[in-house]
Amino acid sequence: MYEIVKHIEFCFGHRLIDYDGKCNQPHGHNGRAEIRLAHNKLNEQGMVADFRDIRHSMQAWIDENLDHRMILQRGDPLIEAIENLGQHVYVIEENPTTENLARLLYEQTELQGFPVVSVTLWETSDSYATYTPKRLPKQPKNDIGSETT
């Protein structure tokens, strides 16, 4: 198995709804995404994927949607206030925790067609969350190829 990791840094703001702590206030982070790709075969160039292609695709998506934006949960009253000021907001269905943002980045990487296995999002220099989807184990094949009941 071959594995590569691409780091992409970006700035974002968020706040957590129904959270009893400082993170219920609007605040920002200098985030770093670690996008981990893996494959058991290399492409014609001898790569899992070209780092340039990963950066081009994912950096473009991050720049367009997350970089220097507030990321808020749908229904947050702050959305309307920020939009009324002419500022951009990225709205997600869940609380914009580091865990949920790591999953969002995983899903976007997968949509771009890369063989992603996990995404780690560093919120600070000492705090991060990793999203790795749960994979179902391979089902054993029936020796004779017939259905079992």
Contacts in CASP RR format, 6 or more apart in sequence:
PFRMAT RR
TARGET T0000
AUTHOR 0000-0000-0000
METHOD contacts of the structure
MODEL  1
MYEIVKHIEFCFGHRLIDYDGKCNQPHGHNGRAEIRLAHNKLNEQGMVAD
FRDIRHSMQAWIDENLDHRMILQRGDPLIEAIENLGQHVYVIEENPTTEN
LARLLYEQTELQGFPVVSVTLWETSDSYATYTPKRLPKQPKNDIGSETT
1 38 0 8 1.000
1 39 0 8 1.000
1 40 0 8 1.000
2 38 0 8 1.000
2 39 0 8 1.000
2 40 0 8 1.000
2 41 0 8 1.000
2 42 0 8 1.000
2 48 0 8 1.000
3 36 0 8 1.000
3 37 0 8 1.000
3 38 0 8 1.000
3 48 0 8 1.000
3 117 0 8 1.000
4 36 0 8 1.000
4 37 0 8 1.000
4 38 0 8 1.000
4 47 0 8 1.000
4 48 0 8 1.000
4 49 0 8 1.000
4 51 0 8 1.000
5 34 0 8 1.000
5 35 0 8 1.000
5 36 0 8 1.000
5 37 0 8 1.000
6 34 0 8 1.000
6 35 0 8 1.000
6 37 0 8 1.000
6 51 0 8 1.000
6 54 0 8 1.000
6 55 0 8 1.000
6 58 0 8 1.000
7 32 0 8 1.000
7 33 0 8 1.000
7 34 0 8 1.000
7 35 0 8 1.000
8 32 0 8 1.000
8 33 0 8 1.000
8 35 0 8 1.000
8 55 0 8 1.000
8 58 0 8 1.000
8 59 0 8 1.000
8 62 0 8 1.000
9 30 0 8 1.000
9 31 0 8 1.000
9 32 0 8 1.000
9 33 0 8 1.000
10 31 0 8 1.000
10 33 0 8 1.000
10 62 0 8 1.000
10 63 0 8 1.000
10 66 0 8 1.000
10 67 0 8 1.000
10 68 0 8 1.000
11 28 0 8 1.000
11 29 0 8 1.000
11 30 0 8 1.000
11 31 0 8 1.000
11 67 0 8 1.000
11 68 0 8 1.000
12 28 0 8 1.000
12 29 0 8 1.000
12 31 0 8 1.000
12 66 0 8 1.000
12 67 0 8 1.000
12 68 0 8 1.000
12 69 0 8 1.000
12 70 0 8 1.000
12 71 0 8 1.000
12 101 0 8 1.000
13 26 0 8 1.000
13 27 0 8 1.000
13 28 0 8 1.000
13 29 0 8 1.000
13 69 0 8 1.000
13 70 0 8 1.000
13 71 0 8 1.000
14 26 0 8 1.000
14 27 0 8 1.000
14 28 0 8 1.000
14 29 0 8 1.000
14 70 0 8 1.000
14 71 0 8 1.000
14 72 0 8 1.000
14 96 0 8 1.000
14 101 0 8 1.000
15 23 0 8 1.000
15 24 0 8 1.000
15 25 0 8 1.000
15 26 0 8 1.000
15 27 0 8 1.000
15 70 0 8 1.000
15 72 0 8 1.000
15 76 0 8 1.000
15 78 0 8 1.000
15 96 0 8 1.000
16 23 0 8 1.000
16 24 0 8 1.000
16 95 0 8 1.000
16 96 0 8 1.000
16 97 0 8 1.000
17 24 0 8 1.000
17 73 0 8 1.000
17 76 0 8 1.000
17 95 0 8 1.000
18 24 0 8 1.000
18 95 0 8 1.000
19 95 0 8 1.000
26 70 0 8 1.000
26 78 0 8 1.000
29 123 0 8 1.000
29 124 0 8 1.000
31 121 0 8 1.000
31 122 0 8 1.000
31 123 0 8 1.000
32 121 0 8 1.000
32 122 0 8 1.000
33 58 0 8 1.000
33 62 0 8 1.000
33 102 0 8 1.000
33 105 0 8 1.000
33 119 0 8 1.000
33 120 0 8 1.000
33 121 0 8 1.000
33 122 0 8 1.000
34 119 0 8 1.000
34 120 0 8 1.000
34 121 0 8 1.000
34 122 0 8 1.000
35 54 0 8 1.000
35 58 0 8 1.000
35 105 0 8 1.000
35 109 0 8 1.000
35 114 0 8 1.000
35 116 0 8 1.000
35 119 0 8 1.000
36 116 0 8 1.000
36 117 0 8 1.000
36 118 0 8 1.000
36 119 0 8 1.000
36 120 0 8 1.000
37 48 0 8 1.000
37 49 0 8 1.000
37 54 0 8 1.000
37 109 0 8 1.000
37 114 0 8 1.000
37 115 0 8 1.000
37 116 0 8 1.000
37 117 0 8 1.000
38 48 0 8 1.000
38 115 0 8 1.000
38 117 0 8 1.000
39 48 0 8 1.000
39 49 0 8 1.000
39 115 0 8 1.000
42 48 0 8 1.000
43 49 0 8 1.000
48 115 0 8 1.000
49 114 0 8 1.000
49 115 0 8 1.000
54 109 0 8 1.000
54 114 0 8 1.000
57 112 0 8 1.000
57 114 0 8 1.000
58 105 0 8 1.000
58 108 0 8 1.000
58 109 0 8 1.000
58 112 0 8 1.000
61 108 0 8 1.000
61 112 0 8 1.000
62 105 0 8 1.000
65 90 0 8 1.000
66 90 0 8 1.000
66 101 0 8 1.000
69 88 0 8 1.000
69 89 0 8 1.000
69 90 0 8 1.000
70 78 0 8 1.000
70 82 0 8 1.000
70 87 0 8 1.000
70 88 0 8 1.000
70 89 0 8 1.000
70 90 0 8 1.000
71 89 0 8 1.000
71 90 0 8 1.000
71 91 0 8 1.000
71 92 0 8 1.000
71 96 0 8 1.000
71 101 0 8 1.000
72 78 0 8 1.000
72 79 0 8 1.000
72 82 0 8 1.000
72 89 0 8 1.000
72 90 0 8 1.000
72 91 0 8 1.000
72 92 0 8 1.000
72 96 0 8 1.000
73 91 0 8 1.000
73 92 0 8 1.000
73 93 0 8 1.000
73 94 0 8 1.000
73 95 0 8 1.000
73 96 0 8 1.000
74 91 0 8 1.000
74 92 0 8 1.000
74 93 0 8 1.000
76 91 0 8 1.000
79 89 0 8 1.000
79 91 0 8 1.000
82 88 0 8 1.000
82 89 0 8 1.000
83 89 0 8 1.000
92 100 0 8 1.000
92 104 0 8 1.000
94 100 0 8 1.000
97 129 0 8 1.000
98 121 0 8 1.000
98 123 0 8 1.000
98 127 0 8 1.000
98 128 0 8 1.000
98 129 0 8 1.000
99 129 0 8 1.000
99 131 0 8 1.000
101 121 0 8 1.000
101 129 0 8 1.000
102 119 0 8 1.000
102 120 0 8 1.000
102 121 0 8 1.000
102 129 0 8 1.000
102 130 0 8 1.000
102 131 0 8 1.000
103 119 0 8 1.000
103 131 0 8 1.000
105 119 0 8 1.000
105 121 0 8 1.000
105 131 0 8 1.000
106 116 0 8 1.000
106 118 0 8 1.000
106 119 0 8 1.000
106 131 0 8 1.000
106 132 0 8 1.000
106 133 0 8 1.000
109 116 0 8 1.000
109 119 0 8 1.000
110 116 0 8 1.000
117 132 0 8 1.000
118 130 0 8 1.000
118 131 0 8 1.000
118 132 0 8 1.000
119 130 0 8 1.000
119 131 0 8 1.000
120 128 0 8 1.000
120 129 0 8 1.000
120 130 0 8 1.000
120 131 0 8 1.000
121 128 0 8 1.000
121 129 0 8 1.000
121 130 0 8 1.000
122 128 0 8 1.000
123 129 0 8 1.000
142 148 0 8 1.000
END
